[in-house]
Amino acid sequence: MVFNMIYQLLALSVLIIPVAILIYVLIVVRKVNNRSEERLRLEKENDAHRQQQAQELNDMKKRLTHIEDMLKEVD
């Protein structure tokens, strides 16, 4: 009787453990995927911000060049 119960527990654990491992792996993969998507979204936002800053810097350089040219004409 005891051996029969132990055998049933072992048989049940052989079925449950792989399913539990599979569920755990799926959860981990989803978390990693969500993190990578969030990281990609942040990178895109940062890239857009950097491009905006670069454009503003170019505009400021053009203004400065224009002001320098005007000052040279005055001299």
N, CA, C, O and CB atoms as a CASP TS submission, in Angstrom:
PFRMAT TS
TARGET T0000
AUTHOR 0000-0000-0000
METHOD Language model
MODEL 1
PARENT N/A
ATOM      1  N   MET     1       0.812  -1.189   0.000  1.00  0.00           N
ATOM      2  CA  MET     1       0.000   0.000   0.000  1.00  0.00           C
ATOM      3  C   MET     1       0.863   1.263   0.000  1.00  0.00           C
ATOM      4  O   MET     1       0.619   2.179  -0.786  1.00  0.00           O
ATOM      5  CB  MET     1      -0.928  -0.008   1.196  1.00  0.00           C
ATOM      6  N   VAL     2       1.857   1.316   0.867  1.00  0.00           N
ATOM      7  CA  VAL     2       2.735   2.486   0.946  1.00  0.00           C
ATOM      8  C   VAL     2       3.540   2.627  -0.338  1.00  0.00           C
ATOM      9  O   VAL     2       3.727   3.732  -0.846  1.00  0.00           O
ATOM     10  CB  VAL     2       3.681   2.380   2.163  1.00  0.00           C
ATOM     11  N   PHE     3       4.009   1.509  -0.855  1.00  0.00           N
ATOM     12  CA  PHE     3       4.790   1.564  -2.090  1.00  0.00           C
ATOM     13  C   PHE     3       3.928   2.014  -3.264  1.00  0.00           C
ATOM     14  O   PHE     3       4.407   2.698  -4.168  1.00  0.00           O
ATOM     15  CB  PHE     3       5.414   0.198  -2.389  1.00  0.00           C
ATOM     16  N   ASN     4       2.675   1.633  -3.246  1.00  0.00           N
ATOM     17  CA  ASN     4       1.755   2.048  -4.295  1.00  0.00           C
ATOM     18  C   ASN     4       1.539   3.561  -4.252  1.00  0.00           C
ATOM     19  O   ASN     4       1.486   4.204  -5.301  1.00  0.00           O
ATOM     20  CB  ASN     4       0.415   1.309  -4.156  1.00  0.00           C
ATOM     21  N   MET     5       1.414   4.133  -3.066  1.00  0.00           N
ATOM     22  CA  MET     5       1.243   5.583  -2.924  1.00  0.00           C
ATOM     23  C   MET     5       2.508   6.319  -3.347  1.00  0.00           C
ATOM     24  O   MET     5       2.435   7.352  -4.012  1.00  0.00           O
ATOM     25  CB  MET     5       0.879   5.947  -1.471  1.00  0.00           C
ATOM     26  N   ILE     6       3.663   5.792  -2.965  1.00  0.00           N
ATOM     27  CA  ILE     6       4.935   6.412  -3.357  1.00  0.00           C
ATOM     28  C   ILE     6       5.080   6.370  -4.870  1.00  0.00           C
ATOM     29  O   ILE     6       5.504   7.350  -5.481  1.00  0.00           O
ATOM     30  CB  ILE     6       6.135   5.698  -2.677  1.00  0.00           C
ATOM     31  N   TYR     7       4.734   5.249  -5.472  1.00  0.00           N
ATOM     32  CA  TYR     7       4.813   5.120  -6.924  1.00  0.00           C
ATOM     33  C   TYR     7       3.879   6.125  -7.597  1.00  0.00           C
ATOM     34  O   TYR     7       4.260   6.746  -8.589  1.00  0.00           O
ATOM     35  CB  TYR     7       4.461   3.682  -7.360  1.00  0.00           C
ATOM     36  N   GLN     8       2.676   6.291  -7.079  1.00  0.00           N
ATOM     37  CA  GLN     8       1.736   7.249  -7.654  1.00  0.00           C
ATOM     38  C   GLN     8       2.243   8.679  -7.506  1.00  0.00           C
ATOM     39  O   GLN     8       2.087   9.490  -8.418  1.00  0.00           O
ATOM     40  CB  GLN     8       0.366   7.108  -6.996  1.00  0.00           C
ATOM     41  N   LEU     9       2.844   8.990  -6.371  1.00  0.00           N
ATOM     42  CA  LEU     9       3.417  10.329  -6.176  1.00  0.00           C
ATOM     43  C   LEU     9       4.558  10.585  -7.146  1.00  0.00           C
ATOM     44  O   LEU     9       4.658  11.673  -7.713  1.00  0.00           O
ATOM     45  CB  LEU     9       3.910  10.498  -4.736  1.00  0.00           C
ATOM     46  N   LEU    10       5.416   9.598  -7.341  1.00  0.00           N
ATOM     47  CA  LEU    10       6.519   9.747  -8.293  1.00  0.00           C
ATOM     48  C   LEU    10       5.995   9.912  -9.713  1.00  0.00           C
ATOM     49  O   LEU    10       6.490  10.752 -10.465  1.00  0.00           O
ATOM     50  CB  LEU    10       7.461   8.538  -8.219  1.00  0.00           C
ATOM     51  N   ALA    11       5.008   9.125 -10.077  1.00  0.00           N
ATOM     52  CA  ALA    11       4.426   9.228 -11.417  1.00  0.00           C
ATOM     53  C   ALA    11       3.781  10.597 -11.612  1.00  0.00           C
ATOM     54  O   ALA    11       3.915  11.208 -12.672  1.00  0.00           O
ATOM     55  CB  ALA    11       3.386   8.110 -11.646  1.00  0.00           C
ATOM     56  N   LEU    12       3.093  11.068 -10.600  1.00  0.00           N
ATOM     57  CA  LEU    12       2.453  12.378 -10.681  1.00  0.00           C
ATOM     58  C   LEU    12       3.496  13.495 -10.752  1.00  0.00           C
ATOM     59  O   LEU    12       3.327  14.458 -11.501  1.00  0.00           O
ATOM     60  CB  LEU    12       1.529  12.594  -9.476  1.00  0.00           C
ATOM     61  N   SER    13       4.561  13.367  -9.982  1.00  0.00           N
ATOM     62  CA  SER    13       5.609  14.397 -10.009  1.00  0.00           C
ATOM     63  C   SER    13       6.328  14.414 -11.347  1.00  0.00           C
ATOM     64  O   SER    13       6.759  15.473 -11.803  1.00  0.00           O
ATOM     65  CB  SER    13       6.617  14.166  -8.881  1.00  0.00           C
ATOM     66  N   VAL    14       6.464  13.255 -11.983  1.00  0.00           N
ATOM     67  CA  VAL    14       7.092  13.200 -13.305  1.00  0.00           C
ATOM     68  C   VAL    14       6.248  13.962 -14.317  1.00  0.00           C
ATOM     69  O   VAL    14       6.786  14.517 -15.275  1.00  0.00           O
ATOM     70  CB  VAL    14       7.287  11.735 -13.760  1.00  0.00           C
ATOM     71  N   LEU    15       4.954  13.996 -14.124  1.00  0.00           N
ATOM     72  CA  LEU    15       4.075  14.743 -15.020  1.00  0.00           C
ATOM     73  C   LEU    15       4.004  16.222 -14.659  1.00  0.00           C
ATOM     74  O   LEU    15       3.960  17.077 -15.543  1.00  0.00           O
ATOM     75  CB  LEU    15       2.684  14.146 -14.997  1.00  0.00           C
ATOM     76  N   ILE    16       3.992  16.523 -13.377  1.00  0.00           N
ATOM     77  CA  ILE    16       3.793  17.907 -12.933  1.00  0.00           C
ATOM     78  C   ILE    16       5.058  18.747 -13.091  1.00  0.00           C
ATOM     79  O   ILE    16       4.973  19.905 -13.499  1.00  0.00           O
ATOM     80  CB  ILE    16       3.342  17.930 -11.479  1.00  0.00           C
ATOM     81  N   ILE    17       6.208  18.200 -12.782  1.00  0.00           N
ATOM     82  CA  ILE    17       7.453  18.981 -12.813  1.00  0.00           C
ATOM     83  C   ILE    17       7.745  19.545 -14.206  1.00  0.00           C
ATOM     84  O   ILE    17       8.048  20.734 -14.298  1.00  0.00           O
ATOM     85  CB  ILE    17       8.626  18.114 -12.354  1.00  0.00           C
ATOM     86  N   PRO    18       7.675  18.777 -15.288  1.00  0.00           N
ATOM     87  CA  PRO    18       7.923  19.378 -16.609  1.00  0.00           C
ATOM     88  C   PRO    18       6.916  20.472 -16.966  1.00  0.00           C
ATOM     89  O   PRO    18       7.278  21.472 -17.585  1.00  0.00           O
ATOM     90  CB  PRO    18       7.891  18.302 -17.676  1.00  0.00           C
ATOM     91  N   VAL    19       5.666  20.285 -16.582  1.00  0.00           N
ATOM     92  CA  VAL    19       4.654  21.313 -16.849  1.00  0.00           C
ATOM     93  C   VAL    19       4.981  22.577 -16.064  1.00  0.00           C
ATOM     94  O   VAL    19       4.872  23.681 -16.595  1.00  0.00           O
ATOM     95  CB  VAL    19       3.234  20.801 -16.485  1.00  0.00           C
ATOM     96  N   ALA    20       5.376  22.426 -14.814  1.00  0.00           N
ATOM     97  CA  ALA    20       5.734  23.585 -13.992  1.00  0.00           C
ATOM     98  C   ALA    20       6.953  24.298 -14.572  1.00  0.00           C
ATOM     99  O   ALA    20       6.995  25.528 -14.610  1.00  0.00           O
ATOM    100  CB  ALA    20       6.013  23.152 -12.536  1.00  0.00           C
ATOM    101  N   ILE    21       7.934  23.536 -15.021  1.00  0.00           N
ATOM    102  CA  ILE    21       9.128  24.139 -15.629  1.00  0.00           C
ATOM    103  C   ILE    21       8.751  24.874 -16.906  1.00  0.00           C
ATOM    104  O   ILE    21       9.238  25.978 -17.149  1.00  0.00           O
ATOM    105  CB  ILE    21      10.200  23.063 -15.929  1.00  0.00           C
ATOM    106  N   LEU    22       7.899  24.285 -17.716  1.00  0.00           N
ATOM    107  CA  LEU    22       7.462  24.932 -18.953  1.00  0.00           C
ATOM    108  C   LEU    22       6.726  26.236 -18.659  1.00  0.00           C
ATOM    109  O   LEU    22       6.962  27.245 -19.324  1.00  0.00           O
ATOM    110  CB  LEU    22       6.561  23.988 -19.761  1.00  0.00           C
ATOM    111  N   ILE    23       5.846  26.221 -17.680  1.00  0.00           N
ATOM    112  CA  ILE    23       5.122  27.442 -17.307  1.00  0.00           C
ATOM    113  C   ILE    23       6.097  28.507 -16.816  1.00  0.00           C
ATOM    114  O   ILE    23       5.962  29.678 -17.168  1.00  0.00           O
ATOM    115  CB  ILE    23       4.066  27.140 -16.217  1.00  0.00           C
ATOM    116  N   TYR    24       7.070  28.111 -16.012  1.00  0.00           N
ATOM    117  CA  TYR    24       8.065  29.060 -15.506  1.00  0.00           C
ATOM    118  C   TYR    24       8.861  29.666 -16.658  1.00  0.00           C
ATOM    119  O   TYR    24       9.090  30.875 -16.690  1.00  0.00           O
ATOM    120  CB  TYR    24       9.015  28.370 -14.507  1.00  0.00           C
ATOM    121  N   VAL    25       9.280  28.833 -17.598  1.00  0.00           N
ATOM    122  CA  VAL    25      10.050  29.327 -18.749  1.00  0.00           C
ATOM    123  C   VAL    25       9.214  30.303 -19.564  1.00  0.00           C
ATOM    124  O   VAL    25       9.721  31.337 -19.998  1.00  0.00           O
ATOM    125  CB  VAL    25      10.519  28.153 -19.641  1.00  0.00           C
ATOM    126  N   LEU    26       7.952  29.991 -19.774  1.00  0.00           N
ATOM    127  CA  LEU    26       7.087  30.898 -20.529  1.00  0.00           C
ATOM    128  C   LEU    26       6.929  32.241 -19.822  1.00  0.00           C
ATOM    129  O   LEU    26       6.934  33.288 -20.469  1.00  0.00           O
ATOM    130  CB  LEU    26       5.716  30.262 -20.746  1.00  0.00           C
ATOM    131  N   ILE    27       6.791  32.215 -18.518  1.00  0.00           N
ATOM    132  CA  ILE    27       6.671  33.463 -17.756  1.00  0.00           C
ATOM    133  C   ILE    27       7.950  34.286 -17.875  1.00  0.00           C
ATOM    134  O   ILE    27       7.895  35.500 -18.072  1.00  0.00           O
ATOM    135  CB  ILE    27       6.364  33.167 -16.270  1.00  0.00           C
ATOM    136  N   VAL    28       9.094  33.630 -17.757  1.00  0.00           N
ATOM    137  CA  VAL    28      10.374  34.339 -17.866  1.00  0.00           C
ATOM    138  C   VAL    28      10.543  34.928 -19.261  1.00  0.00           C
ATOM    139  O   VAL    28      10.998  36.062 -19.404  1.00  0.00           O
ATOM    140  CB  VAL    28      11.550  33.394 -17.543  1.00  0.00           C
ATOM    141  N   VAL    29      10.180  34.170 -20.285  1.00  0.00           N
ATOM    142  CA  VAL    29      10.306  34.663 -21.661  1.00  0.00           C
ATOM    143  C   VAL    29       9.416  35.881 -21.872  1.00  0.00           C
ATOM    144  O   VAL    29       9.832  36.844 -22.515  1.00  0.00           O
ATOM    145  CB  VAL    29       9.943  33.556 -22.673  1.00  0.00           C
ATOM    146  N   ARG    30       8.205  35.851 -21.344  1.00  0.00           N
ATOM    147  CA  ARG    30       7.316  37.012 -21.475  1.00  0.00           C
ATOM    148  C   ARG    30       7.895  38.238 -20.785  1.00  0.00           C
ATOM    149  O   ARG    30       7.844  39.342 -21.328  1.00  0.00           O
ATOM    150  CB  ARG    30       5.936  36.695 -20.897  1.00  0.00           C
ATOM    151  N   LYS    31       8.445  38.049 -19.591  1.00  0.00           N
ATOM    152  CA  LYS    31       9.035  39.184 -18.872  1.00  0.00           C
ATOM    153  C   LYS    31      10.212  39.766 -19.645  1.00  0.00           C
ATOM    154  O   LYS    31      10.348  40.984 -19.762  1.00  0.00           O
ATOM    155  CB  LYS    31       9.488  38.756 -17.467  1.00  0.00           C
ATOM    156  N   VAL    32      11.053  38.893 -20.166  1.00  0.00           N
ATOM    157  CA  VAL    32      12.210  39.357 -20.939  1.00  0.00           C
ATOM    158  C   VAL    32      11.735  40.092 -22.188  1.00  0.00           C
ATOM    159  O   VAL    32      12.294  41.125 -22.556  1.00  0.00           O
ATOM    160  CB  VAL    32      13.130  38.167 -21.327  1.00  0.00           C
ATOM    161  N   ASN    33      10.715  39.565 -22.830  1.00  0.00           N
ATOM    162  CA  ASN    33      10.172  40.205 -24.023  1.00  0.00           C
ATOM    163  C   ASN    33       9.595  41.576 -23.690  1.00  0.00           C
ATOM    164  O   ASN    33       9.823  42.536 -24.426  1.00  0.00           O
ATOM    165  CB  ASN    33       9.098  39.320 -24.663  1.00  0.00           C
ATOM    166  N   ASN    34       8.861  41.679 -22.605  1.00  0.00           N
ATOM    167  CA  ASN    34       8.299  42.974 -22.200  1.00  0.00           C
ATOM    168  C   ASN    34       9.400  43.975 -21.884  1.00  0.00           C
ATOM    169  O   ASN    34       9.305  45.147 -22.249  1.00  0.00           O
ATOM    170  CB  ASN    34       7.382  42.805 -20.981  1.00  0.00           C
ATOM    171  N   ARG    35      10.442  43.515 -21.209  1.00  0.00           N
ATOM    172  CA  ARG    35      11.559  44.414 -20.890  1.00  0.00           C
ATOM    173  C   ARG    35      12.255  44.888 -22.157  1.00  0.00           C
ATOM    174  O   ARG    35      12.605  46.062 -22.273  1.00  0.00           O
ATOM    175  CB  ARG    35      12.570  43.715 -19.969  1.00  0.00           C
ATOM    176  N   SER    36      12.454  43.982 -23.104  1.00  0.00           N
ATOM    177  CA  SER    36      13.139  44.382 -24.334  1.00  0.00           C
ATOM    178  C   SER    36      12.275  45.346 -25.144  1.00  0.00           C
ATOM    179  O   SER    36      12.802  46.271 -25.762  1.00  0.00           O
ATOM    180  CB  SER    36      13.491  43.145 -25.181  1.00  0.00           C
ATOM    181  N   GLU    37      10.958  45.145 -25.149  1.00  0.00           N
ATOM    182  CA  GLU    37      10.079  46.089 -25.838  1.00  0.00           C
ATOM    183  C   GLU    37      10.113  47.457 -25.167  1.00  0.00           C
ATOM    184  O   GLU    37      10.123  48.481 -25.848  1.00  0.00           O
ATOM    185  CB  GLU    37       8.644  45.555 -25.874  1.00  0.00           C
ATOM    186  N   GLU    38      10.130  47.480 -23.846  1.00  0.00           N
ATOM    187  CA  GLU    38      10.212  48.750 -23.120  1.00  0.00           C
ATOM    188  C   GLU    38      11.544  49.444 -23.404  1.00  0.00           C
ATOM    189  O   GLU    38      11.592  50.658 -23.605  1.00  0.00           O
ATOM    190  CB  GLU    38      10.042  48.519 -21.600  1.00  0.00           C
ATOM    191  N   ARG    39      12.619  48.663 -23.418  1.00  0.00           N
ATOM    192  CA  ARG    39      13.935  49.218 -23.716  1.00  0.00           C
ATOM    193  C   ARG    39      13.968  49.797 -25.133  1.00  0.00           C
ATOM    194  O   ARG    39      14.535  50.867 -25.354  1.00  0.00           O
ATOM    195  CB  ARG    39      15.023  48.139 -23.553  1.00  0.00           C
ATOM    196  N   LEU    40      13.363  49.093 -26.087  1.00  0.00           N
ATOM    197  CA  LEU    40      13.309  49.575 -27.461  1.00  0.00           C
ATOM    198  C   LEU    40      12.504  50.867 -27.548  1.00  0.00           C
ATOM    199  O   LEU    40      12.892  51.794 -28.259  1.00  0.00           O
ATOM    200  CB  LEU    40      12.702  48.508 -28.380  1.00  0.00           C
ATOM    201  N   ARG    41      11.381  50.934 -26.827  1.00  0.00           N
ATOM    202  CA  ARG    41      10.567  52.148 -26.825  1.00  0.00           C
ATOM    203  C   ARG    41      11.352  53.332 -26.262  1.00  0.00           C
ATOM    204  O   ARG    41      11.302  54.436 -26.804  1.00  0.00           O
ATOM    205  CB  ARG    41       9.281  51.929 -26.011  1.00  0.00           C
ATOM    206  N   LEU    42      12.078  53.090 -25.170  1.00  0.00           N
ATOM    207  CA  LEU    42      12.882  54.158 -24.575  1.00  0.00           C
ATOM    208  C   LEU    42      14.003  54.589 -25.512  1.00  0.00           C
ATOM    209  O   LEU    42      14.305  55.777 -25.616  1.00  0.00           O
ATOM    210  CB  LEU    42      13.466  53.704 -23.234  1.00  0.00           C
ATOM    211  N   GLU    43      14.620  53.628 -26.192  1.00  0.00           N
ATOM    212  CA  GLU    43      15.687  53.968 -27.141  1.00  0.00           C
ATOM    213  C   GLU    43      15.142  54.826 -28.276  1.00  0.00           C
ATOM    214  O   GLU    43      15.796  55.776 -28.708  1.00  0.00           O
ATOM    215  CB  GLU    43      16.339  52.689 -27.708  1.00  0.00           C
ATOM    216  N   LYS    44      13.949  54.495 -28.759  1.00  0.00           N
ATOM    217  CA  LYS    44      13.346  55.294 -29.829  1.00  0.00           C
ATOM    218  C   LYS    44      13.056  56.707 -29.342  1.00  0.00           C
ATOM    219  O   LYS    44      13.301  57.675 -30.062  1.00  0.00           O
ATOM    220  CB  LYS    44      12.051  54.632 -30.339  1.00  0.00           C
ATOM    221  N   GLU    45      12.535  56.831 -28.121  1.00  0.00           N
ATOM    222  CA  GLU    45      12.271  58.161 -27.565  1.00  0.00           C
ATOM    223  C   GLU    45      13.567  58.950 -27.419  1.00  0.00           C
ATOM    224  O   GLU    45      13.620  60.132 -27.758  1.00  0.00           O
ATOM    225  CB  GLU    45      11.563  58.047 -26.201  1.00  0.00           C
ATOM    226  N   ASN    46      14.613  58.295 -26.915  1.00  0.00           N
ATOM    227  CA  ASN    46      15.899  58.969 -26.753  1.00  0.00           C
ATOM    228  C   ASN    46      16.475  59.382 -28.097  1.00  0.00           C
ATOM    229  O   ASN    46      17.045  60.466 -28.222  1.00  0.00           O
ATOM    230  CB  ASN    46      16.885  58.066 -26.019  1.00  0.00           C
ATOM    231  N   ASP    47      16.330  58.528 -29.101  1.00  0.00           N
ATOM    232  CA  ASP    47      16.836  58.845 -30.431  1.00  0.00           C
ATOM    233  C   ASP    47      16.102  60.050 -31.009  1.00  0.00           C
ATOM    234  O   ASP    47      16.722  60.935 -31.598  1.00  0.00           O
ATOM    235  CB  ASP    47      16.692  57.634 -31.365  1.00  0.00           C
ATOM    236  N   ALA    48      14.780  60.083 -30.839  1.00  0.00           N
ATOM    237  CA  ALA    48      14.007  61.226 -31.327  1.00  0.00           C
ATOM    238  C   ALA    48      14.431  62.504 -30.600  1.00  0.00           C
ATOM    239  O   ALA    48      14.536  63.567 -31.213  1.00  0.00           O
ATOM    240  CB  ALA    48      12.492  60.978 -31.140  1.00  0.00           C
ATOM    241  N   HIS    49      14.672  62.394 -29.293  1.00  0.00           N
ATOM    242  CA  HIS    49      15.106  63.560 -28.520  1.00  0.00           C
ATOM    243  C   HIS    49      16.489  64.030 -28.985  1.00  0.00           C
ATOM    244  O   HIS    49      16.726  65.230 -29.126  1.00  0.00           O
ATOM    245  CB  HIS    49      15.133  63.228 -27.009  1.00  0.00           C
ATOM    246  N   ARG    50      17.397  63.081 -29.221  1.00  0.00           N
ATOM    247  CA  ARG    50      18.736  63.448 -29.707  1.00  0.00           C
ATOM    248  C   ARG    50      18.671  64.113 -31.075  1.00  0.00           C
ATOM    249  O   ARG    50      19.392  65.075 -31.337  1.00  0.00           O
ATOM    250  CB  ARG    50      19.636  62.212 -29.775  1.00  0.00           C
ATOM    251  N   GLN    51      17.812  63.604 -31.944  1.00  0.00           N
ATOM    252  CA  GLN    51      17.670  64.217 -33.265  1.00  0.00           C
ATOM    253  C   GLN    51      17.124  65.632 -33.147  1.00  0.00           C
ATOM    254  O   GLN    51      17.559  66.533 -33.864  1.00  0.00           O
ATOM    255  CB  GLN    51      16.753  63.370 -34.157  1.00  0.00           C
ATOM    256  N   GLN    52      16.175  65.826 -32.245  1.00  0.00           N
ATOM    257  CA  GLN    52      15.627  67.163 -32.029  1.00  0.00           C
ATOM    258  C   GLN    52      16.716  68.097 -31.499  1.00  0.00           C
ATOM    259  O   GLN    52      16.824  69.242 -31.939  1.00  0.00           O
ATOM    260  CB  GLN    52      14.432  67.111 -31.047  1.00  0.00           C
ATOM    261  N   GLN    53      17.515  67.611 -30.561  1.00  0.00           N
ATOM    262  CA  GLN    53      18.598  68.435 -30.025  1.00  0.00           C
ATOM    263  C   GLN    53      19.623  68.758 -31.108  1.00  0.00           C
ATOM    264  O   GLN    53      20.124  69.881 -31.170  1.00  0.00           O
ATOM    265  CB  GLN    53      19.279  67.725 -28.848  1.00  0.00           C
ATOM    266  N   ALA    54      19.936  67.788 -31.957  1.00  0.00           N
ATOM    267  CA  ALA    54      20.894  68.029 -33.038  1.00  0.00           C
ATOM    268  C   ALA    54      20.347  69.076 -33.999  1.00  0.00           C
ATOM    269  O   ALA    54      21.089  69.944 -34.459  1.00  0.00           O
ATOM    270  CB  ALA    54      21.208  66.719 -33.794  1.00  0.00           C
ATOM    271  N   GLN    55      19.051  69.002 -34.306  1.00  0.00           N
ATOM    272  CA  GLN    55      18.441  69.989 -35.194  1.00  0.00           C
ATOM    273  C   GLN    55      18.476  71.375 -34.558  1.00  0.00           C
ATOM    274  O   GLN    55      18.783  72.358 -35.233  1.00  0.00           O
ATOM    275  CB  GLN    55      16.993  69.592 -35.529  1.00  0.00           C
ATOM    276  N   GLU    56      18.165  71.461 -33.275  1.00  0.00           N
ATOM    277  CA  GLU    56      18.215  72.751 -32.585  1.00  0.00           C
ATOM    278  C   GLU    56      19.639  73.296 -32.550  1.00  0.00           C
ATOM    279  O   GLU    56      19.845  74.500 -32.702  1.00  0.00           O
ATOM    280  CB  GLU    56      17.667  72.618 -31.156  1.00  0.00           C
ATOM    281  N   LEU    57      20.618  72.423 -32.353  1.00  0.00           N
ATOM    282  CA  LEU    57      22.014  72.850 -32.350  1.00  0.00           C
ATOM    283  C   LEU    57      22.419  73.380 -33.722  1.00  0.00           C
ATOM    284  O   LEU    57      23.115  74.391 -33.819  1.00  0.00           O
ATOM    285  CB  LEU    57      22.930  71.690 -31.936  1.00  0.00           C
ATOM    286  N   ASN    58      21.986  72.699 -34.782  1.00  0.00           N
ATOM    287  CA  ASN    58      22.287  73.179 -36.134  1.00  0.00           C
ATOM    288  C   ASN    58      21.642  74.532 -36.389  1.00  0.00           C
ATOM    289  O   ASN    58      22.254  75.410 -36.997  1.00  0.00           O
ATOM    290  CB  ASN    58      21.812  72.167 -37.183  1.00  0.00           C
ATOM    291  N   ASP    59      20.403  74.704 -35.924  1.00  0.00           N
ATOM    292  CA  ASP    59      19.736  76.001 -36.075  1.00  0.00           C
ATOM    293  C   ASP    59      20.499  77.094 -35.331  1.00  0.00           C
ATOM    294  O   ASP    59      20.666  78.200 -35.845  1.00  0.00           O
ATOM    295  CB  ASP    59      18.286  75.925 -35.563  1.00  0.00           C
ATOM    296  N   MET    60      20.957  76.784 -34.129  1.00  0.00           N
ATOM    297  CA  MET    60      21.719  77.773 -33.359  1.00  0.00           C
ATOM    298  C   MET    60      23.039  78.097 -34.048  1.00  0.00           C
ATOM    299  O   MET    60      23.470  79.250 -34.043  1.00  0.00           O
ATOM    300  CB  MET    60      21.980  77.260 -31.930  1.00  0.00           C
ATOM    301  N   LYS    61      23.684  77.103 -34.638  1.00  0.00           N
ATOM    302  CA  LYS    61      24.935  77.350 -35.360  1.00  0.00           C
ATOM    303  C   LYS    61      24.690  78.265 -36.556  1.00  0.00           C
ATOM    304  O   LYS    61      25.490  79.158 -36.835  1.00  0.00           O
ATOM    305  CB  LYS    61      25.566  76.020 -35.827  1.00  0.00           C
ATOM    306  N   LYS    62      23.576  78.038 -37.262  1.00  0.00           N
ATOM    307  CA  LYS    62      23.246  78.898 -38.404  1.00  0.00           C
ATOM    308  C   LYS    62      23.002  80.330 -37.940  1.00  0.00           C
ATOM    309  O   LYS    62      23.468  81.280 -38.568  1.00  0.00           O
ATOM    310  CB  LYS    62      22.006  78.359 -39.150  1.00  0.00           C
ATOM    311  N   ARG    63      22.272  80.481 -36.842  1.00  0.00           N
ATOM    312  CA  ARG    63      22.015  81.824 -36.309  1.00  0.00           C
ATOM    313  C   ARG    63      23.317  82.506 -35.909  1.00  0.00           C
ATOM    314  O   ARG    63      23.530  83.684 -36.196  1.00  0.00           O
ATOM    315  CB  ARG    63      21.064  81.753 -35.102  1.00  0.00           C
ATOM    316  N   LEU    64      24.184  81.749 -35.242  1.00  0.00           N
ATOM    317  CA  LEU    64      25.456  82.313 -34.806  1.00  0.00           C
ATOM    318  C   LEU    64      26.303  82.725 -36.004  1.00  0.00           C
ATOM    319  O   LEU    64      26.928  83.785 -35.992  1.00  0.00           O
ATOM    320  CB  LEU    64      26.219  81.308 -33.938  1.00  0.00           C
ATOM    321  N   THR    65      26.322  81.895 -37.028  1.00  0.00           N
ATOM    322  CA  THR    65      27.070  82.232 -38.244  1.00  0.00           C
ATOM    323  C   THR    65      26.501  83.489 -38.880  1.00  0.00           C
ATOM    324  O   THR    65      27.247  84.356 -39.335  1.00  0.00           O
ATOM    325  CB  THR    65      27.037  81.063 -39.252  1.00  0.00           C
ATOM    326  N   HIS    66      25.174  83.587 -38.911  1.00  0.00           N
ATOM    327  CA  HIS    66      24.533  84.768 -39.479  1.00  0.00           C
ATOM    328  C   HIS    66      24.885  86.014 -38.662  1.00  0.00           C
ATOM    329  O   HIS    66      25.174  87.065 -39.233  1.00  0.00           O
ATOM    330  CB  HIS    66      23.004  84.577 -39.537  1.00  0.00           C
ATOM    331  N   ILE    67      24.862  85.904 -37.354  1.00  0.00           N
ATOM    332  CA  ILE    67      25.213  87.040 -36.489  1.00  0.00           C
ATOM    333  C   ILE    67      26.675  87.417 -36.685  1.00  0.00           C
ATOM    334  O   ILE    67      27.000  88.602 -36.756  1.00  0.00           O
ATOM    335  CB  ILE    67      24.941  86.706 -35.000  1.00  0.00           C
ATOM    336  N   GLU    68      27.558  86.432 -36.773  1.00  0.00           N
ATOM    337  CA  GLU    68      28.979  86.719 -36.991  1.00  0.00           C
ATOM    338  C   GLU    68      29.186  87.428 -38.322  1.00  0.00           C
ATOM    339  O   GLU    68      29.978  88.366 -38.412  1.00  0.00           O
ATOM    340  CB  GLU    68      29.807  85.422 -36.948  1.00  0.00           C
ATOM    341  N   ASP    69      28.478  86.982 -39.354  1.00  0.00           N
ATOM    342  CA  ASP    69      28.589  87.640 -40.664  1.00  0.00           C
ATOM    343  C   ASP    69      28.106  89.080 -40.594  1.00  0.00           C
ATOM    344  O   ASP    69      28.713  89.969 -41.191  1.00  0.00           O
ATOM    345  CB  ASP    69      27.787  86.871 -41.725  1.00  0.00           C
ATOM    346  N   MET    70      27.012  89.316 -39.864  1.00  0.00           N
ATOM    347  CA  MET    70      26.503  90.681 -39.724  1.00  0.00           C
ATOM    348  C   MET    70      27.512  91.550 -38.981  1.00  0.00           C
ATOM    349  O   MET    70      27.710  92.710 -39.339  1.00  0.00           O
ATOM    350  CB  MET    70      25.147  90.684 -38.985  1.00  0.00           C
ATOM    351  N   LEU    71      28.151  90.999 -37.948  1.00  0.00           N
ATOM    352  CA  LEU    71      29.136  91.769 -37.193  1.00  0.00           C
ATOM    353  C   LEU    71      30.368  92.075 -38.047  1.00  0.00           C
ATOM    354  O   LEU    71      30.953  93.151 -37.927  1.00  0.00           O
ATOM    355  CB  LEU    71      29.548  91.009 -35.925  1.00  0.00           C
ATOM    356  N   LYS    72      30.759  91.141 -38.900  1.00  0.00           N
ATOM    357  CA  LYS    72      31.895  91.390 -39.795  1.00  0.00           C
ATOM    358  C   LYS    72      31.573  92.500 -40.782  1.00  0.00           C
ATOM    359  O   LYS    72      32.437  93.309 -41.121  1.00  0.00           O
ATOM    360  CB  LYS    72      32.278  90.108 -40.551  1.00  0.00           C
ATOM    361  N   GLU    73      30.319  92.537 -41.247  1.00  0.00           N
ATOM    362  CA  GLU    73      29.913  93.588 -42.177  1.00  0.00           C
ATOM    363  C   GLU    73      29.933  94.953 -41.499  1.00  0.00           C
ATOM    364  O   GLU    73      30.267  95.957 -42.129  1.00  0.00           O
ATOM    365  CB  GLU    73      28.516  93.297 -42.737  1.00  0.00           C
ATOM    366  N   VAL    74      29.579  94.994 -40.218  1.00  0.00           N
ATOM    367  CA  VAL    74      29.544  96.257 -39.488  1.00  0.00           C
ATOM    368  C   VAL    74      30.959  96.794 -39.302  1.00  0.00           C
ATOM    369  O   VAL    74      31.182  98.003 -39.360  1.00  0.00           O
ATOM    370  CB  VAL    74      28.852  96.078 -38.121  1.00  0.00           C
ATOM    371  N   ASP    75      31.907  95.897 -39.080  1.00  0.00           N
ATOM    372  CA  ASP    75      33.291  96.346 -38.882  1.00  0.00           C
ATOM    373  C   ASP    75      33.806  96.864 -40.165  1.00  0.00           C
ATOM    374  O   ASP    75      34.955  97.298 -40.238  1.00  0.00           O
ATOM    375  CB  ASP    75      34.194  95.226 -38.358  1.00  0.00           C
TER
END
